[in-house]
Amino acid sequence: MAIFFNEEFLGHVQDPFHPESPERLKGIVNKLKEHGLWEEVLPSRTGKHETLLLIHDENYIDFIRTCGECALTLDTAVHHETYGIAALSAECAVDAAMFSKREGRPAFALTRPPGHHAGKDFGMGFCYFNNIAIAARRLLKDGDKRIVIVDEDVHHGNGTQEIFAKESEVLYISTHQSGIFPGTGHLEYVGEGDGEGFTVNLPFPSGCGDSTFDVAFADVIKPVITQFKPDAILVSWGMDTHYRDPLASLALSSEGHVRQVQELIKLSKICNGRITFMLEGGYHVPALSEVVAASIGSTRGVDVPLEFTDMIDNSCLGRGTITKCKHVLSDFWSL
Ligand SMILES: [Zn+2]
């Protein structure tokens, strides 16, 4: 798996106590270096206004660029440097997705700020521009016909869902914790108009972990993606599903999380090996770092020992959600 990164991502600081801090990327980079995995690190190009226009309204882009010091929401502040770094983050996502297209193998956009809560004309939840939506649109412009976005962050990607809700070219599948921020991602919501059936939501109760995610992958995620026949898989990669994460209460272990990554990479054989992971959340830095390092290590034959391996959910606590989801999807997919 190739890594796309830019040192400038470390310059984005909302405030010194904000959980979405540069320490997240520093932790990942150090862990990768510790295991000899800081190789094939490719620089991202400068962020471009026209790339942002693939998804975002011009007025919104200009507001982020010119507001100086302001706040989009209580937890999402804009500073003078925010526009440049957030635009670079989006460009990094595009670069990684285009690399995966050219090379037919996995890529990872090690970016921040994250993106999946940002809509066409709004930012929230630590997100300014929707990195993964921009990358998906870029691939469609480049001739791809069908893109699947798998959103494994603990929070629902409300921005991404809204952007593609009425389109059949982008299938959006989200696993998230129910009842927490941002409050969207209901199981019954399947998209609208031409996009009906192309949104899949699996909102799990707190405590769901490894066995729930394994069953969800086997019973819903894999069969839906296989039937969709995507040209590429894009992953909103959030490690705040981890049992050590301080912001939410799903319970994936590091092992369970790495297994999800490996299954997705295996599945990408159906689209010529095209899969791109884009960093979203994950706020327990040691857990975040070991999951990223072990996942990348597993694509390079490097074994990274894991510290956080408690098996909290071994009886598929989320089975009720999975069963209901299969029922809701039965008009659209054969499950
Ligand atoms: Zn999150």
Residues whose N, C-alpha, C, O or C-beta is under 5 A from the ligand:
A	BS01	ZN	D153 V154 H155 G238 D240 G281
